[in-house]
Structures are given as C-alpha cells and as structure tokens.
Amino acid sequence: MDSRTLTGSRVILEPLSLAHVDALCEIGLDPEIWRYTTSRVRNRDDMFLYVETALQWQREGTAVPFATIDRASKRVVGSSRFANIAPEHKRAEIGWTWIARDFQRTHVNTEAKYLMLRLAFEQWKYLRVELKTSSRNERSRAAILRLGAVEEGTLRKHMINSDGSSRDSVYFSITDDEWPAVKAKMENMMGHS
C-alpha cells in the first residue's frame, strides 16, 4: 500500500517515520492514553519500538501508519494507522489510534478518520473498513458509533493487555455501500457544506 500525506481542513495525516518519535513522546507518554490498549508506552524506548513496529508492518504490506498533526498549531497530536490490510479481500482496519489528551473530544479524531475512510473507499475502492476497541473503553466505543460505524459484536478474550489481563474486543465496520451516508454525516459533524 502506498503511503501519502492526507490533508484536511484542520488535520494532516503525515506518513509515520522515526523522525516523529520525539514529538510523539512529548504528548504520548501519558499512561491514561494507553489504559485500554495492548501497547505499553512509558518512555522513549517504548515509543521508538511502537513506531518501528508500525514501520515493519508497513514494509510487510499490512499497515499504513500516520502521525496526526493539528494544522493550526502544527503540532503532532497523535497517531493512527491502517492495519490488517487485506487487498485481496478489499478490507482494512483503522486502529492504533491515540490522541493527546488536550486534543481528545475535538475535531482531530473525526477529521482523521474521515481522511482515512475517504482514502480506503474512494481511492483504494475497498469494500470494508473495520475498527475495534476494548469492551471496557466506553469513550472509544461511543466515538466509533458516533462516526456511523455498525457494531458487529464482541470477540471474547481476544487479546492480551499490556498488564497481562485478557481483553474482549468490540468490532465495528463501515462498508462501501454505507460510506456515502457516513461521509455526509461526518462532513456535517465537521461543518463542511
């Protein structure tokens, strides 16, 4: 999969690189960000490994990772990626999304997801985009539903959290035939006409 910069009116998704590690550390070493994830990012070495893993997946053709940048402040405010990419099935997952706490519940997540969904459905011509989150992460679940995704079900004891406990994952999806309505809803949420 190709990696390109996605530019919105308020957010830029820049291809992730090791050059982003320090900026990600400035905003991403907050333990609350990682509370419901299977990743443990406590220091620069952990962040380096997090980014390097994303880049390795990209080299293997299963991921396209981004640094999320707020256009107004020009600050890196988080990261997201396509992963579990299956071109033969015209399917990808959007995930590994985290945002600095002071940018959560702002325009950032909605516009970043919009840019990624637009790429998947309009450029790649995919049929399905998946999203998943911990069953315990109610804020994330609500945000995914708010975008217009359909909740499909819960995979029990699906993953192991960074603390060793088991995680139930709730799966959501958006399909190509749903995309026009989801796109219109998201554009309305972002104030596009």
Residue frames relative to the residue before (quaternion, step in Angstrom):
aa qw qx qy qz dx dy dz
M 1.0000 0.0000 0.0000 0.0000 0.00 0.00 0.00
D 0.4531 -0.6880 0.4947 0.2768 3.50 -1.03 0.78
S 0.2769 -0.7295 0.5998 0.1773 3.51 -1.24 0.50
R 0.0795 0.8004 -0.5858 0.0990 3.54 -0.75 1.02
T 0.5142 -0.5964 0.5049 0.3535 3.54 -1.27 0.33
L 0.1669 -0.7607 0.6218 0.0822 3.55 -0.97 0.95
T 0.0943 -0.8290 0.5512 0.0023 3.56 -0.58 1.15
G 0.1008 -0.7778 0.6197 0.0273 3.52 -0.83 1.09
S 0.7132 -0.4366 0.3112 0.4515 3.56 -1.27 -0.11
R 0.8213 0.1869 -0.0860 0.5320 3.63 1.07 -0.66
V 0.7517 0.3009 -0.1623 0.5639 3.59 1.31 -0.25
I 0.1350 -0.7410 0.6506 0.0967 3.54 -1.19 0.68
L 0.1544 -0.7406 0.6457 0.1042 3.55 -1.01 0.88
E 0.1116 -0.8146 0.5691 -0.0104 3.51 -0.41 1.34
P 0.5603 -0.5913 0.4306 0.3887 3.64 -0.92 0.73
L 0.4520 -0.7088 0.4779 0.2547 3.57 -0.75 1.09
S 0.0571 0.7778 -0.6244 0.0425 3.55 -1.08 0.77
L 0.6664 -0.4873 0.3717 0.4246 3.55 -1.28 0.19
A 0.5515 0.6097 -0.3898 0.4150 3.60 1.21 -0.38
H 0.6456 0.5274 -0.3181 0.4516 3.62 1.22 -0.35
V 0.4459 0.7388 -0.4445 0.2402 3.62 1.19 -0.37
D 0.6964 0.4759 -0.3021 0.4441 3.61 0.74 -0.95
A 0.6566 0.4961 -0.3161 0.4721 3.60 0.95 -0.84
L 0.6398 0.5082 -0.3275 0.4745 3.60 1.03 -0.72
C 0.6244 0.5360 -0.3373 0.4572 3.59 1.06 -0.70
E 0.6078 0.5813 -0.3539 0.4093 3.60 1.02 -0.76
I 0.8065 0.2522 -0.1128 0.5226 3.58 1.05 -0.73
G 0.7471 0.4821 -0.2039 0.4097 3.57 1.19 -0.42
L 0.5540 0.6088 -0.4119 0.3909 3.60 1.17 0.27
D 0.3867 0.7095 -0.4695 0.3560 3.55 1.31 0.40
P 0.4203 -0.7400 0.4545 0.2631 3.65 -0.46 1.11
E 0.5843 0.5959 -0.3740 0.4045 3.61 1.11 -0.58
I 0.5909 0.5805 -0.3644 0.4255 3.61 1.09 -0.68
W 0.7677 0.3890 -0.1714 0.4796 3.57 0.97 -0.92
R 0.3272 0.8123 -0.4467 0.1833 3.56 1.33 -0.02
Y 0.8075 0.2527 -0.1172 0.5199 3.60 0.86 -0.93
T 0.5612 0.6152 -0.3869 0.3960 3.59 1.19 0.30
T 0.5204 -0.6136 0.4885 0.3377 3.53 -1.32 0.21
S 0.5936 0.5522 -0.3591 0.4623 3.59 1.31 -0.06
R 0.1512 -0.7433 0.6401 0.1223 3.54 -1.20 0.57
V 0.0423 0.7951 -0.5977 0.0935 3.55 -0.45 1.26
R 0.0456 0.8405 -0.5308 0.0986 3.55 -0.15 1.34
N 0.8045 0.0996 -0.0125 0.5854 3.58 1.17 -0.51
R 0.7433 -0.4137 0.2741 0.4486 3.57 -1.31 0.08
D 0.6275 0.5389 -0.3479 0.4415 3.61 0.97 -0.77
D 0.6465 0.5086 -0.3173 0.4719 3.60 0.98 -0.83
M 0.6624 0.4985 -0.3107 0.4649 3.61 0.95 -0.86
F 0.6086 0.5434 -0.3463 0.4630 3.58 1.03 -0.79
L 0.6733 0.4904 -0.2881 0.4724 3.58 0.90 -0.95
Y 0.6130 0.5502 -0.3398 0.4539 3.59 1.03 -0.80
V 0.6916 0.4584 -0.2684 0.4893 3.59 0.88 -0.98
E 0.6554 0.5180 -0.3175 0.4487 3.60 0.90 -0.89
T 0.6209 0.5283 -0.3396 0.4690 3.61 1.04 -0.73
A 0.6426 0.5156 -0.3179 0.4693 3.60 0.95 -0.88
L 0.6790 0.4853 -0.2908 0.4678 3.59 0.95 -0.86
Q 0.6107 0.5333 -0.3465 0.4718 3.59 1.11 -0.65
W 0.6401 0.5080 -0.3229 0.4775 3.58 0.97 -0.84
Q 0.6289 0.5295 -0.3348 0.4604 3.56 1.05 -0.78
R 0.6458 0.5123 -0.3206 0.4666 3.60 0.94 -0.84
E 0.6786 0.4783 -0.2761 0.4843 3.59 1.12 -0.69
G 0.5180 -0.6840 0.3840 0.3411 3.59 1.29 -0.10
T 0.6118 0.5782 -0.3490 0.4118 3.60 1.23 0.22
A 0.7804 0.2491 -0.1507 0.5533 3.62 1.23 -0.03
V 0.0790 -0.7220 0.6819 0.0866 3.51 -1.37 0.44
P 0.0740 -0.8459 0.5281 0.0083 3.60 -0.13 1.30
F 0.1702 -0.7890 0.5870 0.0628 3.54 -1.20 0.69
A 0.3064 -0.6318 0.6629 0.2597 3.50 -1.40 0.37
T 0.2990 -0.7527 0.5638 0.1619 3.57 -0.93 0.94
I 0.0663 -0.8155 0.5743 -0.0263 3.56 -0.68 1.16
D 0.3478 -0.7042 0.5834 0.2069 3.55 -0.97 0.96
R 0.4314 -0.7395 0.4504 0.2533 3.60 -0.56 1.14
A 0.6540 0.5418 -0.3331 0.4096 3.61 0.90 -0.87
S 0.7818 0.3163 -0.1682 0.5104 3.58 0.82 -0.98
K 0.3212 -0.7646 0.4791 0.2876 3.58 1.33 -0.39
R 0.4621 0.6832 -0.4305 0.3665 3.57 1.26 0.48
V 0.4461 -0.5985 0.5841 0.3189 3.51 -1.23 0.57
V 0.0668 -0.8333 0.5488 -0.0056 3.59 -0.69 1.09
G 0.8122 -0.1047 0.0509 0.5717 3.59 1.24 0.12
S 0.3315 -0.7170 0.5783 0.2040 3.50 -1.32 -0.39
S 0.0271 0.7621 -0.6469 0.0056 3.54 -1.27 0.49
R 0.0408 -0.8155 0.5756 0.0449 3.56 -1.21 0.26
F 0.4079 -0.5753 0.6295 0.3261 3.42 -1.47 0.26
A 0.0938 0.7755 -0.6223 0.0512 3.58 -1.03 0.75
N 0.7655 0.3051 -0.2729 0.4964 3.52 -1.33 0.16
I 0.1968 0.8054 -0.5278 0.1842 3.54 1.07 0.84
A 0.0144 -0.7856 0.6175 -0.0358 3.56 -0.86 1.04
P 0.2016 -0.8274 0.5113 0.1157 3.61 0.22 1.24
E 0.6312 0.5520 -0.3399 0.4258 3.58 1.04 -0.71
H 0.7330 0.3451 -0.2166 0.5447 3.57 1.25 -0.38
K 0.3773 -0.7511 0.4579 0.2897 3.58 1.38 0.07
R 0.5227 0.6119 -0.3858 0.4510 3.52 0.99 1.03
A 0.0704 0.7642 -0.6402 0.0338 3.56 -1.19 0.67
E 0.3324 -0.7041 0.5868 0.2223 3.51 -1.33 0.34
I 0.2173 -0.7123 0.6459 0.1680 3.55 -1.14 0.68
G 0.3010 0.7575 -0.5340 0.2247 3.55 -0.74 1.01
W 0.6718 0.4644 -0.3897 0.4255 3.51 -1.33 -0.41
T 0.3565 0.7454 -0.4709 0.3091 3.53 1.16 0.76
W 0.1599 0.7512 -0.6329 0.0977 3.52 -0.91 0.94
I 0.1443 -0.7868 0.6000 0.0125 3.50 -1.13 0.84
A 0.5763 -0.5824 0.4499 0.3554 3.56 -1.05 0.82
R 0.6070 -0.6221 0.3461 0.3531 3.56 -0.93 0.91
D 0.6900 0.4770 -0.3094 0.4480 3.61 0.93 -0.77
F 0.6909 0.4124 -0.2916 0.5172 3.64 1.25 -0.02
Q 0.4609 0.6480 -0.4687 0.3848 3.59 1.25 0.13
R 0.8182 0.1910 -0.1861 0.5094 3.54 -1.17 0.72
T 0.5385 0.5421 -0.4376 0.4741 3.54 1.07 0.86
H 0.7714 -0.3336 0.2805 0.4637 3.56 -1.32 -0.38
V 0.5364 0.6986 -0.3937 0.2632 3.59 1.10 -0.67
N 0.7240 0.4453 -0.2789 0.4469 3.61 0.61 -1.04
T 0.6580 0.5185 -0.3268 0.4374 3.60 0.86 -0.91
E 0.7194 0.4365 -0.2788 0.4628 3.59 0.77 -0.95
A 0.6135 0.5369 -0.3598 0.4537 3.62 1.02 -0.67
K 0.6676 0.4817 -0.3031 0.4800 3.60 0.90 -0.88
Y 0.6116 0.5569 -0.3389 0.4484 3.58 1.03 -0.79
L 0.6731 0.4954 -0.2969 0.4618 3.58 0.86 -0.98
M 0.6773 0.4880 -0.2944 0.4653 3.58 0.95 -0.87
L 0.6573 0.5018 -0.3133 0.4668 3.59 0.93 -0.84
R 0.6306 0.5321 -0.3326 0.4566 3.57 0.99 -0.79
L 0.6355 0.5168 -0.3219 0.4749 3.58 1.01 -0.81
A 0.6874 0.5017 -0.2925 0.4361 3.58 0.80 -1.02
F 0.7729 0.3788 -0.2037 0.4666 3.58 0.79 -0.98
E 0.7729 0.3888 -0.2027 0.4587 3.60 0.91 -0.85
Q 0.7376 0.3582 -0.2320 0.5233 3.61 1.09 -0.57
W 0.7462 0.3796 -0.2154 0.5027 3.57 0.79 -1.03
K 0.2841 -0.7859 0.4950 0.2380 3.60 1.25 -0.46
Y 0.2370 0.7866 -0.5296 0.2110 3.57 1.02 0.84
L 0.4671 -0.6864 0.4988 0.2488 3.53 -1.29 0.53
R 0.8139 0.1173 0.0167 0.5688 3.57 1.14 -0.69
V 0.0525 -0.7412 0.6680 0.0411 3.52 -1.16 0.80
E 0.2113 -0.7882 0.5726 0.0796 3.53 -0.83 1.09
L 0.0560 -0.7373 0.6703 0.0635 3.52 -1.32 0.48
K 0.0010 0.7916 -0.6109 -0.0151 3.57 -1.10 0.60
T 0.0121 -0.7817 0.6235 0.0080 3.52 -1.25 0.46
S 0.6450 -0.4917 0.4061 0.4210 3.53 -1.30 0.24
S 0.5327 -0.6260 0.4602 0.3355 3.57 -1.02 0.78
R 0.6598 0.5198 -0.3027 0.4505 3.60 1.17 -0.53
N 0.6321 0.5405 -0.3324 0.4448 3.60 1.23 -0.35
E 0.1466 -0.8476 0.5068 0.0568 3.54 0.33 1.30
R 0.6141 0.5493 -0.3525 0.4438 3.61 1.04 -0.69
S 0.6710 0.4882 -0.2926 0.4752 3.57 0.93 -0.90
R 0.6346 0.5318 -0.3297 0.4536 3.59 0.96 -0.84
A 0.6666 0.4967 -0.2993 0.4684 3.58 0.92 -0.90
A 0.6459 0.5258 -0.3205 0.4513 3.60 0.98 -0.83
I 0.6533 0.5058 -0.3153 0.4669 3.60 0.97 -0.84
L 0.6583 0.4962 -0.3089 0.4744 3.59 0.93 -0.84
R 0.6229 0.5638 -0.3296 0.4307 3.56 1.03 -0.84
L 0.6365 0.5351 -0.3273 0.4488 3.59 1.10 -0.66
G 0.5806 -0.5902 0.3759 0.4163 3.56 1.20 -0.48
A 0.4254 0.6928 -0.4738 0.3385 3.60 1.25 0.22
V 0.3968 -0.6957 0.5535 0.2284 3.54 -1.26 0.54
E 0.3632 -0.7095 0.5574 0.2326 3.57 -0.85 0.96
E 0.2168 -0.8179 0.5270 0.0795 3.56 -0.75 1.10
G 0.7292 -0.3843 0.2591 0.5034 3.57 1.08 -0.52
T 0.4635 -0.6711 0.5177 0.2585 3.51 -1.38 0.11
L 0.2304 -0.7268 0.6321 0.1384 3.52 -0.99 0.94
R 0.2920 -0.7973 0.5088 0.1420 3.55 -0.42 1.25
K 0.8424 0.0257 -0.0752 0.5330 3.54 -1.08 0.89
H 0.1706 0.8530 -0.4631 0.1699 3.50 1.06 0.96
M 0.8075 0.0678 0.0188 0.5856 3.59 0.99 -0.85
I 0.3962 -0.6705 0.5657 0.2711 3.51 -1.36 0.20
N 0.3880 -0.7171 0.5345 0.2225 3.59 -0.79 1.04
S 0.6704 -0.5109 0.3573 0.4025 3.54 -1.26 0.37
D 0.6773 0.4708 -0.2999 0.4792 3.61 1.15 -0.45
G 0.6195 -0.5816 0.3302 0.4109 3.60 1.29 0.13
S 0.5599 0.5959 -0.3989 0.4151 3.60 1.21 -0.22
S 0.5063 -0.6376 0.4759 0.3326 3.58 -1.20 0.42
R 0.2345 -0.7685 0.5857 0.1060 3.52 -1.19 0.69
D 0.2673 -0.6933 0.6462 0.1740 3.50 -1.09 0.85
S 0.1862 -0.7970 0.5682 0.0852 3.59 -0.85 0.98
V 0.2454 -0.7419 0.6081 0.1401 3.55 -0.95 0.95
Y 0.2219 -0.7920 0.5625 0.0840 3.55 -0.79 1.12
F 0.0824 -0.7557 0.6497 0.0058 3.51 -1.18 0.84
S 0.0204 -0.7970 0.6010 0.0565 3.57 -1.23 0.30
I 0.1626 -0.6916 0.6877 0.1494 3.44 -1.49 0.26
T 0.1868 -0.7889 0.5760 0.1053 3.58 -0.87 0.91
D 0.6993 -0.4956 0.3173 0.4058 3.54 -1.26 0.43
D 0.6767 0.4789 -0.3152 0.4620 3.61 0.97 -0.71
E 0.6473 0.4908 -0.3167 0.4897 3.62 1.23 -0.36
W 0.5174 0.7018 -0.3956 0.2886 3.58 1.18 -0.60
P 0.6441 0.5212 -0.3783 0.4128 3.71 0.74 -0.75
A 0.6840 0.4623 -0.2914 0.4831 3.62 0.92 -0.83
V 0.6365 0.5109 -0.3267 0.4765 3.60 1.01 -0.79
K 0.6366 0.5345 -0.3199 0.4546 3.58 0.96 -0.88
A 0.6629 0.4978 -0.3042 0.4693 3.58 0.89 -0.93
K 0.6434 0.5202 -0.3187 0.4624 3.59 0.96 -0.85
M 0.6852 0.4803 -0.2913 0.4635 3.58 0.87 -0.94
E 0.6375 0.5158 -0.3342 0.4646 3.59 0.99 -0.76
N 0.6218 0.5217 -0.3310 0.4813 3.57 1.08 -0.70
M 0.6472 0.5211 -0.3135 0.4597 3.60 0.96 -0.89
M 0.7232 0.4270 -0.2359 0.4889 3.58 1.06 -0.79
G 0.5235 -0.6683 0.3989 0.3466 3.59 1.27 -0.05
H 0.3977 0.6874 -0.5066 0.3357 3.59 1.19 0.47
S 0.2959 -0.7446 0.5606 0.2091 3.55 -1.13 0.51
